[in-house]
Amino acid sequence: MYYKSTRNSSVQLSSAEAIVQGISAEGGLFVPSEIPSVSMDEIKTLGGMSYPERAAYIFSKYLTDFTEAELKYCTESAYTDKSFDSASITELSHLFDGTYVLELWHGPTCAFKDMALQILPYLLTVSLKKLNIDKKVVILVATSGDTGKAALEGFAGVEGTSVMVFYPVDGVSAMQKRQMMTQDGANVSVCALNGNFDDCQNGVKAIFTDEAVKERLSEGKMMFSSANSINWGRLAPQIIYYVSVYAELLKNGEISEGEKINIVVPTGNFGNILAAYYAKNMGVPVNRLICASNANKVLTDFINTGIYDRNREFITTISPSMDILISSNLERLLYIMSGENDELIREWFTKLSAEGRYEVTDEVKAKLKSDFAAGFCDDTATKAVIKEIYDKYSYTLDTHTAVAVKVYEDYRRETGDTTKTVIASTASPYKFSTAVIEAIEGRAEETDEFEKVEHLHKLSGYPVPASLAALKDKEIRFKDTIDREEMSDYVLRALSL
C-alpha cells in the first residue's frame, strides 16, 4: 500500500511518510492507493477481539509498512483504561426502534477526536523512527473546539514534538476554551484568532506550504506535520470504529450477518463521515451514509445539488465544532469519485480558493446521491430534539449529536427507511452545558461553567468526567489573541526561530 496526493497522482509515499508529512507539497491530501477489503468472516472474527486488537487488525490493511509488533504497540498504548473511561473504549446505546448511538467521547477530552488523537502520537513517533528522521516535529492545528484539546492532550510531553493550536476566539464553547487555555505541557502552545474556524484552517494550510517558513524550520532542524484530519494518521483511526461497531452489533445479535445499516454523522470538516465511507467501501454492509449539518449547511447543499458554495453567511451556532464552510476532507471523497482525476481536483479547489465555488460533474453528482443523504437543522430544532430525547428516553444528547438525531428523524420520516441505524455521538453533553440546560429547562442560570456542569449532572444523572471537573482549579496559561496575518510570525516566534 502506498499513498498518493489528491492533486498529484504520481506521488507515491509509504504510510509512515504520509503520516509524518501530513499534507502534500502542492497542497493535496494523501489517500491510499486502494481501499482494502474486509470480509464478513473477518468482521465476525473482529467481534471476539478487544478494541485495540480490532484497531491493529484494520490498521494492518492500510499501514502496510508497519510491523505487527509496531501496530500492537501503538494500539495497546493508546486505547487503555487509563485514557478512556470505558473498558470497550466506545459505548453503544440502544435509543429507539433499531436506532443506536455510538458514543465516541469516553476519552480524556470527552470528544470523538480522542479516538484518533490518542493514537496519532504513537503512529507519528514510530513513523519518525522508521524513516530515521531526527528533526523536531511541529504539529500545527486549526480547531473548531474539540480537535485542539485532543491534539494538546495527545502530544503534551511527547519527546521531539511541539504542538501549536489556533482556535476562533468566539467560535468555541466556554468549556472547550477552558480546556485549551489550561493545557499542561512544556511543548504546547495555544492562541486565539480573530475570525472563524475557516480562517484558522486556511491560515494553517498557508503556513504548511510557505517555502520561506519551511526553510526557517529546516534551518532549526524542525519540520511541520498536522494533527487535523488532513493527516491520514488522523483519519485512519476513525475508520476503525465504524468497522468495530458493525462487528459489535453482529456479535450481540442486534443485526444478522450481511444486514445493512445506516450511519448518521454530524460533521463540518467531513472527516468523520469520510471514515464511514471508507468502512463501507472496505465491505462493511452500509445502506446510506447520512450527513448531518447545522445551520452552516454547505455540505447539505453540496450533496443535494453537486454545487459547493462557501459564499454565504457564517453562522455561529450552539454546535460550534460544525461551524465550518470549507470542508477539507471532501477533497479525498471527490478524488475517489472522480476516478482519481487529480486534474479535476486541482481545477475544483483552485476555483474554491479563487471564487468560493465549484460544481462537480454529473457522474460525481450521481455517485454522491447513491451513497449519501444529507440534511440540516438550526439551533431551535437542535434544542427541541435534546428536550424530546431527554423527556422520552432519559438520554441526554450534546448539541452536535442532537443535530444528527434531528436530521435522522427527518430522513426517516421523508423516506420511510427503517434500516437499523447507528448515530455517531461526538461529544459529552458536559462540554456544552449551557445550551443543553437551556434545551431541557428553557433557560440556564447566569452561573459559572462549573456550576452549570453540576446542574446538568443533577438533570442527566451522568457522571461528570474527571478531566472536566479538574479544570475548575487549573491556571489559565494561554491568553494570546491575534489576526490571521500574524499567524506565521507567531509560529516562528513561539519556536524561537
C-alpha positions as CSV (number, residue, x, y, z in Angstrom):
1,M,0.0,0.0,0.0
2,Y,1.3,3.4,-0.9
3,Y,-0.2,6.9,-0.7
4,K,-0.9,9.4,-3.5
5,S,-1.8,13.1,-3.4
6,T,-5.3,14.2,-4.4
7,R,-3.6,16.9,-6.5
8,N,-0.7,14.9,-7.9
9,S,-1.4,11.2,-8.5
10,S,2.2,10.5,-9.4
11,V,3.2,10.9,-5.7
12,Q,4.0,7.6,-4.0
13,L,4.7,7.6,-0.3
14,S,4.7,4.9,2.4
15,S,2.2,5.4,5.2
16,A,4.9,6.4,7.5
17,E,6.0,9.2,5.1
18,A,2.4,10.3,4.6
19,I,1.8,10.5,8.4
20,V,5.0,12.5,9.1
21,Q,4.5,14.9,6.1
22,G,0.8,15.4,6.9
23,I,-0.1,17.3,3.6
24,S,1.5,17.0,0.2
25,A,3.9,19.7,-1.0
26,E,1.4,21.1,-3.6
27,G,-1.4,21.2,-1.0
28,G,-3.1,17.9,-1.8
29,L,-4.2,15.3,0.7
30,F,-2.8,11.8,0.9
31,V,-5.0,8.9,0.1
32,P,-4.3,5.1,0.0
33,S,-3.6,3.7,-3.5
34,E,-6.5,1.4,-3.0
35,I,-9.2,0.7,-0.4
36,P,-8.5,-2.7,1.2
37,S,-11.4,-5.2,1.8
38,V,-12.7,-6.8,4.9
39,S,-14.8,-9.9,4.6
40,M,-17.8,-10.9,6.7
41,D,-15.8,-13.8,8.2
42,E,-13.1,-11.2,9.2
43,I,-15.8,-9.0,10.7
44,K,-17.2,-11.9,12.7
45,T,-13.7,-12.6,14.0
46,L,-13.3,-9.0,15.0
47,G,-16.3,-9.4,17.2
48,G,-14.3,-11.6,19.5
49,M,-11.5,-9.1,19.8
50,S,-10.8,-6.2,22.1
51,Y,-10.8,-2.7,20.6
52,P,-7.0,-2.4,20.4
53,E,-6.9,-5.8,18.7
54,R,-9.6,-4.7,16.2
55,A,-7.7,-1.5,15.5
56,A,-4.4,-3.3,14.9
57,Y,-6.1,-5.6,12.5
58,I,-7.7,-2.9,10.4
59,F,-4.5,-0.7,10.5
60,S,-2.6,-3.7,9.1
61,K,-4.5,-3.3,5.9
62,Y,-3.6,0.4,5.5
63,L,-0.3,0.8,7.2
64,T,1.5,-2.0,5.5
65,D,5.0,-0.7,6.2
66,F,4.3,-1.1,10.0
67,T,5.2,-4.4,11.6
68,E,2.6,-6.4,13.6
69,A,4.6,-5.5,16.7
70,E,4.6,-1.8,15.9
71,L,0.9,-1.7,15.4
72,K,0.2,-3.7,18.6
73,Y,2.4,-1.2,20.5
74,C,0.5,1.8,19.1
75,T,-3.0,0.4,19.7
76,E,-2.3,-1.1,23.1
77,S,-0.6,2.1,24.2
78,A,-3.4,4.4,23.0
79,Y,-6.6,2.5,23.9
80,T,-6.3,1.9,27.6
81,D,-8.5,2.3,30.7
82,K,-6.1,5.0,31.8
83,S,-7.1,7.2,28.9
84,F,-10.7,6.0,28.3
85,D,-13.4,5.6,31.0
86,S,-15.0,2.7,29.2
87,A,-13.3,-0.7,29.0
88,S,-14.7,-1.1,25.5
89,I,-13.3,2.4,24.5
90,T,-16.6,3.3,22.8
91,E,-20.1,2.7,24.2
92,L,-23.2,1.7,22.2
93,S,-26.6,2.7,23.5
94,H,-29.9,1.4,22.0
95,L,-32.0,4.6,21.7
96,F,-35.2,3.7,19.9
97,D,-36.7,1.4,17.1
98,G,-33.4,-0.2,15.9
99,T,-31.5,3.1,16.4
100,Y,-28.2,3.0,18.2
101,V,-26.0,5.8,19.5
102,L,-22.3,5.1,19.2
103,E,-20.7,7.1,22.0
104,L,-17.2,8.2,20.8
105,W,-16.5,10.6,23.7
106,H,-15.2,8.4,26.5
107,G,-11.6,9.6,26.1
108,P,-9.6,12.2,28.1
109,T,-11.1,15.3,26.4
110,C,-14.7,14.0,26.1
111,A,-14.9,14.2,22.3
112,F,-14.6,11.8,19.4
113,K,-11.3,13.3,18.4
114,D,-9.7,11.3,21.2
115,M,-10.3,8.1,19.2
116,A,-7.7,9.3,16.7
117,L,-5.6,11.8,18.7
118,Q,-4.7,9.3,21.4
119,I,-3.0,7.1,18.9
120,L,-1.6,9.6,16.4
121,P,1.4,10.5,18.6
122,Y,2.4,6.8,18.6
123,L,1.9,6.4,14.9
124,L,3.9,9.6,14.4
125,T,6.8,8.7,16.6
126,V,7.1,5.1,15.2
127,S,7.0,6.6,11.7
128,L,9.8,9.0,12.5
129,K,12.0,6.2,13.8
130,K,11.2,4.1,10.7
131,L,12.3,6.9,8.5
132,N,15.4,7.8,10.6
133,I,14.2,11.4,11.0
134,D,15.9,13.3,13.8
135,K,14.1,16.6,13.3
136,K,11.7,18.1,15.9
137,V,8.2,17.8,14.6
138,V,6.0,20.9,14.9
139,I,2.3,20.0,15.0
140,L,0.1,22.8,13.7
141,V,-3.6,22.5,14.5
142,A,-6.7,24.5,13.5
143,T,-9.6,23.7,15.7
144,S,-13.3,24.5,15.9
145,G,-13.2,23.3,19.5
146,D,-12.5,19.6,20.0
147,T,-9.5,18.8,17.8
148,G,-7.4,21.4,19.6
149,K,-7.7,20.0,23.1
150,A,-7.5,16.4,21.8
151,A,-4.2,17.2,20.0
152,L,-2.8,19.0,23.0
153,E,-3.7,16.1,25.3
154,G,-2.3,13.6,22.9
155,F,1.0,15.3,22.2
156,A,1.7,17.0,25.5
157,G,5.1,15.8,26.7
158,V,5.8,13.7,23.7
159,E,9.6,13.9,23.1
160,G,10.7,15.5,19.8
161,T,7.4,17.3,19.2
162,S,5.9,20.7,19.6
163,V,2.1,21.3,19.2
164,M,0.5,24.7,18.4
165,V,-3.2,25.2,18.3
166,F,-5.2,28.0,16.8
167,Y,-8.9,28.5,17.6
168,P,-11.6,31.1,16.7
169,V,-11.8,33.5,19.7
170,D,-15.6,33.5,19.8
171,G,-16.2,30.2,18.0
172,V,-15.8,27.5,20.7
173,S,-17.8,26.8,23.9
174,A,-16.7,28.1,27.3
175,M,-15.7,24.6,28.3
176,Q,-13.7,23.9,25.1
177,K,-11.9,27.3,25.6
178,R,-11.0,26.5,29.2
179,Q,-9.7,23.0,28.2
180,M,-7.3,24.6,25.8
181,M,-6.3,27.6,27.8
182,T,-5.3,25.5,30.8
183,Q,-3.4,22.8,29.0
184,D,-0.3,21.4,30.7
185,G,3.0,20.7,28.9
186,A,6.2,22.5,28.1
187,N,5.8,21.6,24.4
188,V,2.3,23.1,23.8
189,S,1.1,26.5,22.7
190,V,-2.5,27.8,22.2
191,C,-3.6,31.0,20.5
192,A,-7.0,32.5,19.7
193,L,-7.6,34.0,16.3
194,N,-9.8,37.0,15.4
195,G,-12.0,35.2,12.8
196,N,-13.8,31.9,12.4
197,F,-12.6,28.3,12.0
198,D,-12.1,28.6,8.2
199,D,-9.7,31.5,8.9
200,C,-7.8,29.2,11.3
201,Q,-7.8,26.3,8.9
202,N,-6.8,28.4,5.9
203,G,-4.0,30.1,7.9
204,V,-2.6,26.7,9.0
205,K,-2.7,25.4,5.4
206,A,-0.9,28.5,4.1
207,I,1.9,28.1,6.7
208,F,2.3,24.4,5.7
209,T,3.0,25.4,2.1
210,D,5.0,28.6,2.8
211,E,8.5,27.9,1.5
212,A,10.1,30.7,3.5
213,V,8.6,29.4,6.7
214,K,9.6,25.8,5.9
215,E,13.2,26.9,5.2
216,R,13.4,28.6,8.6
217,L,12.2,25.4,10.3
218,S,14.7,23.3,8.3
219,E,17.5,25.6,9.5
220,G,16.3,25.0,13.0
221,K,16.2,21.2,12.5
222,M,12.4,21.2,12.6
223,M,9.6,20.1,10.3
224,F,5.8,20.6,10.1
225,S,3.2,17.9,10.5
226,S,-0.6,18.1,11.2
227,A,-3.0,16.7,13.7
228,N,-6.0,17.8,11.8
229,S,-7.9,15.2,9.7
230,I,-6.0,16.4,6.6
231,N,-3.4,14.0,8.1
232,W,-4.0,10.4,7.1
233,G,-2.8,9.3,10.5
234,R,-5.8,11.2,12.0
235,L,-8.3,9.9,9.6
236,A,-7.4,6.2,9.5
237,P,-8.2,5.6,13.2
238,Q,-11.7,6.9,12.6
239,I,-12.3,4.1,10.1
240,I,-11.7,1.6,12.9
241,Y,-14.8,2.4,15.0
242,Y,-17.2,2.0,12.0
243,V,-15.9,-1.5,11.3
244,S,-15.9,-2.2,15.0
245,V,-19.5,-1.1,15.6
246,Y,-20.8,-3.5,12.9
247,A,-18.7,-6.3,14.5
248,E,-20.2,-5.4,17.9
249,L,-23.8,-5.3,16.6
250,L,-23.3,-8.7,14.9
251,K,-21.8,-10.2,18.0
252,N,-24.6,-9.0,20.2
253,G,-27.3,-10.4,17.8
254,E,-28.7,-6.9,17.1
255,I,-28.2,-7.5,13.3
256,S,-27.9,-10.6,11.1
257,E,-24.8,-11.4,9.0
258,G,-24.7,-9.2,6.0
259,E,-27.6,-7.0,7.1
260,K,-27.1,-3.4,6.0
261,I,-27.1,-0.5,8.5
262,N,-27.4,3.3,8.0
263,I,-24.8,5.5,9.6
264,V,-25.6,9.1,10.6
265,V,-22.7,11.5,11.3
266,P,-22.8,15.2,12.5
267,T,-19.9,16.7,10.5
268,G,-18.4,20.0,9.4
269,N,-15.0,19.1,8.0
270,F,-16.3,15.8,6.5
271,G,-13.6,13.7,8.1
272,N,-15.8,11.6,10.4
273,I,-18.3,10.7,7.7
274,L,-15.5,10.1,5.2
275,A,-14.1,7.4,7.6
276,A,-17.6,5.8,7.4
277,Y,-17.4,5.9,3.6
278,Y,-14.0,4.1,3.7
279,A,-15.5,1.4,6.0
280,K,-18.4,1.0,3.6
281,N,-16.1,0.6,0.7
282,M,-14.0,-1.9,2.6
283,G,-17.0,-4.2,2.7
284,V,-18.9,-3.2,5.9
285,P,-22.6,-3.6,4.9
286,V,-23.8,0.0,4.9
287,N,-27.0,1.2,3.2
288,R,-26.9,5.0,3.5
289,L,-24.4,7.5,4.9
290,I,-26.5,10.4,6.3
291,C,-24.6,13.7,6.6
292,A,-26.0,16.0,9.3
293,S,-25.2,19.7,9.3
294,N,-26.2,22.6,11.5
295,A,-27.2,26.0,10.1
296,N,-23.9,26.2,8.2
297,K,-25.4,23.7,5.7
298,V,-22.8,23.9,2.9
299,L,-22.4,20.1,2.9
300,T,-26.2,19.5,2.8
301,D,-26.5,21.8,-0.2
302,F,-23.5,20.2,-1.9
303,I,-24.7,16.6,-1.6
304,N,-28.1,17.6,-2.8
305,T,-27.0,19.8,-5.7
306,G,-23.4,19.0,-6.6
307,I,-22.5,22.7,-6.1
308,Y,-20.1,23.6,-3.4
309,D,-20.6,27.3,-2.5
310,R,-18.9,28.8,0.6
311,N,-20.1,32.3,-0.4
312,R,-22.7,32.6,2.4
313,E,-23.1,33.9,5.9
314,F,-21.1,32.2,8.5
315,I,-23.4,31.4,11.4
316,T,-22.2,30.9,15.0
317,T,-24.3,28.1,16.5
318,I,-24.6,26.0,19.7
319,S,-22.8,23.2,17.8
320,P,-19.6,25.1,17.2
321,S,-17.4,22.1,16.2
322,M,-19.5,22.0,13.0
323,D,-19.3,25.8,12.3
324,I,-17.3,25.3,9.1
325,L,-17.8,26.4,5.5
326,I,-14.7,24.8,3.9
327,S,-14.8,21.0,4.4
328,S,-11.3,19.9,3.8
329,N,-11.9,16.1,3.7
330,L,-14.4,16.4,0.9
331,E,-11.3,16.6,-1.4
332,R,-10.5,13.0,-0.6
333,L,-14.0,11.8,-1.4
334,L,-14.1,13.7,-4.7
335,Y,-10.7,12.3,-5.7
336,I,-12.1,8.8,-5.3
337,M,-15.5,9.6,-7.0
338,S,-13.8,11.3,-10.0
339,G,-11.8,8.2,-10.7
340,E,-8.6,9.7,-9.1
341,N,-8.6,12.6,-11.5
342,D,-6.1,14.9,-10.0
343,E,-6.6,17.5,-12.8
344,L,-10.2,17.9,-11.9
345,I,-9.4,18.2,-8.2
346,R,-6.9,20.9,-8.9
347,E,-9.5,22.7,-11.0
348,W,-12.3,22.5,-8.5
349,F,-10.2,23.5,-5.5
350,T,-8.5,26.3,-7.4
351,K,-12.0,27.6,-8.1
352,L,-12.9,27.2,-4.4
353,S,-9.9,29.3,-3.4
354,A,-10.4,32.0,-6.0
355,E,-14.2,32.1,-6.4
356,G,-15.5,30.3,-3.3
357,R,-17.5,27.9,-5.5
358,Y,-17.3,24.9,-7.8
359,E,-19.7,22.4,-9.4
360,V,-18.8,18.7,-9.9
361,T,-19.7,16.5,-12.9
362,D,-23.0,14.8,-13.4
363,E,-21.2,11.4,-12.8
364,V,-19.9,12.6,-9.4
365,K,-23.4,14.0,-8.6
366,A,-24.9,10.6,-9.2
367,K,-22.3,8.9,-7.0
368,L,-23.0,11.3,-4.2
369,K,-26.7,10.7,-4.3
370,S,-26.1,6.9,-4.4
371,D,-24.0,6.8,-1.2
372,F,-25.2,9.8,0.8
373,A,-28.3,11.5,2.1
374,A,-28.0,14.9,3.8
375,G,-30.0,17.3,6.0
376,F,-29.5,20.1,8.4
377,C,-31.2,21.8,11.4
378,D,-30.9,25.1,13.2
379,D,-30.3,25.8,16.9
380,T,-34.1,25.9,17.7
381,A,-34.5,22.4,16.2
382,T,-31.3,21.2,17.9
383,K,-32.6,22.3,21.3
384,A,-36.1,20.8,20.6
385,V,-34.6,17.4,19.9
386,I,-32.4,17.5,23.0
387,K,-35.6,18.1,25.0
388,E,-37.6,15.4,23.1
389,I,-35.0,12.7,23.6
390,Y,-34.4,13.7,27.3
391,D,-38.2,13.5,28.0
392,K,-38.9,10.3,26.1
393,Y,-35.8,8.2,26.8
394,S,-34.0,9.9,29.7
395,Y,-31.0,10.2,27.4
396,T,-29.0,13.5,27.3
397,L,-27.6,14.5,23.9
398,D,-24.9,17.1,23.3
399,T,-25.6,19.8,20.7
400,H,-23.8,18.0,17.9
401,T,-25.3,14.6,18.3
402,A,-28.7,16.3,18.6
403,V,-28.2,17.7,15.1
404,A,-27.6,14.1,13.8
405,V,-30.7,12.8,15.6
406,K,-32.9,15.5,14.2
407,V,-31.6,15.0,10.6
408,Y,-32.1,11.3,11.0
409,E,-35.7,11.7,12.2
410,D,-36.4,13.9,9.2
411,Y,-34.7,11.4,6.8
412,R,-36.7,8.5,8.3
413,R,-40.0,10.4,8.1
414,E,-39.4,11.6,4.5
415,T,-38.1,8.2,3.1
416,G,-39.8,5.6,5.2
417,D,-36.4,3.9,5.5
418,T,-36.4,1.7,8.7
419,T,-33.0,0.2,8.2
420,K,-31.2,-0.2,11.5
421,T,-29.2,2.9,12.1
422,V,-26.0,3.9,14.0
423,I,-25.8,7.6,15.0
424,A,-22.3,8.8,15.8
425,S,-22.2,10.7,19.1
426,T,-19.3,13.1,19.0
427,A,-19.1,14.8,22.4
428,S,-20.1,14.7,26.0
429,P,-23.1,17.0,26.8
430,Y,-20.9,18.5,29.6
431,K,-18.8,20.3,27.1
432,F,-21.9,22.3,26.1
433,S,-23.7,22.6,29.4
434,T,-25.3,26.0,28.9
435,A,-27.0,25.0,25.6
436,V,-28.1,21.6,26.9
437,I,-29.6,23.1,30.1
438,E,-31.4,25.7,28.0
439,A,-32.8,23.0,25.8
440,I,-34.1,20.9,28.7
441,E,-35.3,23.6,31.0
442,G,-35.9,26.6,28.7
443,R,-33.2,28.7,30.3
444,A,-29.8,28.5,32.0
445,E,-28.9,30.4,35.2
446,E,-26.2,33.0,34.9
447,T,-23.7,31.0,36.8
448,D,-20.1,29.9,36.1
449,E,-19.5,26.9,33.8
450,F,-18.8,24.5,36.6
451,E,-22.0,25.3,38.5
452,K,-23.8,24.6,35.2
453,V,-21.9,21.3,34.9
454,E,-23.1,20.3,38.4
455,H,-26.7,21.3,37.5
456,L,-26.5,19.2,34.3
457,H,-25.3,16.3,36.4
458,K,-28.4,16.6,38.5
459,L,-30.6,16.6,35.4
460,S,-28.9,13.8,33.5
461,G,-27.5,11.6,36.2
462,Y,-24.4,11.1,34.1
463,P,-21.1,11.1,36.0
464,V,-19.1,14.3,35.5
465,P,-15.9,13.4,33.6
466,A,-13.0,13.8,36.0
467,S,-11.0,15.7,33.3
468,L,-13.6,18.4,33.1
469,A,-14.2,18.7,36.8
470,A,-10.4,19.2,37.3
471,L,-10.4,22.3,35.1
472,K,-12.1,24.4,37.7
473,D,-8.9,25.0,39.7
474,K,-6.4,24.9,36.8
475,E,-4.3,28.0,35.9
476,I,-5.1,29.9,32.7
477,R,-1.8,29.6,30.7
478,F,-2.7,30.9,27.2
479,K,-4.3,34.3,26.7
480,D,-3.0,35.4,23.3
481,T,-5.3,36.6,20.5
482,I,-4.0,37.5,17.0
483,D,-5.2,38.2,13.5
484,R,-4.7,35.7,10.7
485,E,-2.0,37.8,9.1
486,E,0.1,37.3,12.3
487,M,0.0,33.5,12.3
488,S,3.3,32.8,10.6
489,D,5.2,35.3,12.8
490,Y,3.5,33.8,15.9
491,V,4.6,30.3,14.9
492,L,8.2,31.3,14.3
493,R,8.4,33.4,17.4
494,A,7.0,30.6,19.6
495,L,9.6,28.3,18.1
496,S,12.4,30.9,18.8
497,L,13.2,30.9,15.1
